[in-house]
Amino acid sequence: MFTNRQNLIFILLFFSFIISCADVDQKRIKEIDLSDSSNSIVDSTSAVNGVKLYVAVSAMISPQKTFSLYKEMIDYISEKLEIPIEFKQRKTYAEVNELLKGKKLDFAFICTGAYTEAKKAFPIELLAVPVVEGKPFYNAYIIVNKSTNINSFEALQGKSFAFTDPISKTGYSYVVSMLKEKNSTTEKFFSKTIYTYAHDYSIQAVTRNMVEGATIDGLVYEYLKHFEPEKVLDIRVIHKSKDFGIPPFVVQPGMDKKLKEKLKNIMLNMHNDNKGKRLLHKIMIEKFIAGDDLLYR
């Protein structure tokens, strides 16, 4: 039998292994996960007369949590459209963008950084954006463990740090821009950096002292603080960014115009429907509004 101490050591070693596996380059991730549709998580409904839509939700929270949170909403949209929807799950934001670029998705919920990258690379259309606490904006939070005496971003110099994804706005590029203003880089400023590929994984890495700091999506932090407060009990937010345009829902420009308009109307009116309002509440969204690219400039 293992002692409690041995169990704890085993758990910490296991978590270290998981984090180290995340510390790989983007190319390797694509080779592992972006192979074929067998990696999809499929809705229980079947296509009717061959008609089916495909959707992905970028894993801002762990992939499993993302699926459980958003599947009910996707099922709701499917029911309203009267068209089956297949849910495709991918690990990285770049993988979801690749699916959009290859027209293997009809619509998707992607992060802000992924949207701005997509706009540069291929045609994509803004469908709707969430409103949270009365505004279509969100922030990057820089976090540390409460047990440390780190109280500012500057105090993280020479420390280990977790990023979420190479094309995440709040989970990567915001900190890169901060360092650029200081004539520095991530390699020069931090002693070590890792990618966790989910904001809640970055929070776990800080909680368990696997890294000394992280940059995360403030929406994820606030969601956990509201619904699972035990997961952020040991976290201190030492910096909040300015407002950024919130992660949007996007659609293929070539989608049938009537179908696209119907999809958009369903989303914009979810908060007016009792079931839709309940589903939005579960993901801390008040409502959806029509998207405007001005939010992302």
Salt bridges, closest charged atoms under 4 A:
ASP43 OD1 - LYS71 NZ 3.82
GLU72 OE2 - LYS282 NZ 2.28
ASP75 OD2 - LYS71 NZ 2.70
GLU79 OE1 - LYS275 NZ 3.46
GLU86 OE1 - LYS52 NZ 3.10
GLU98 OE2 - LYS30 NZ 3.72
GLU117 OE2 - LYS120 NZ 3.57
GLU125 OE1 - LYS260 NZ 3.04
GLU154 OE2 - LYS182 NZ 2.92
GLU228 OE2 - LYS65 NZ 2.97
GLU228 OE1 - LYS231 NZ 2.79
ASP243 OD1 - LYS135 NZ 3.79
ASP273 OD1 - LYS80 NZ 3.76
ASP293 OD2 - LYS119 NZ 3.38
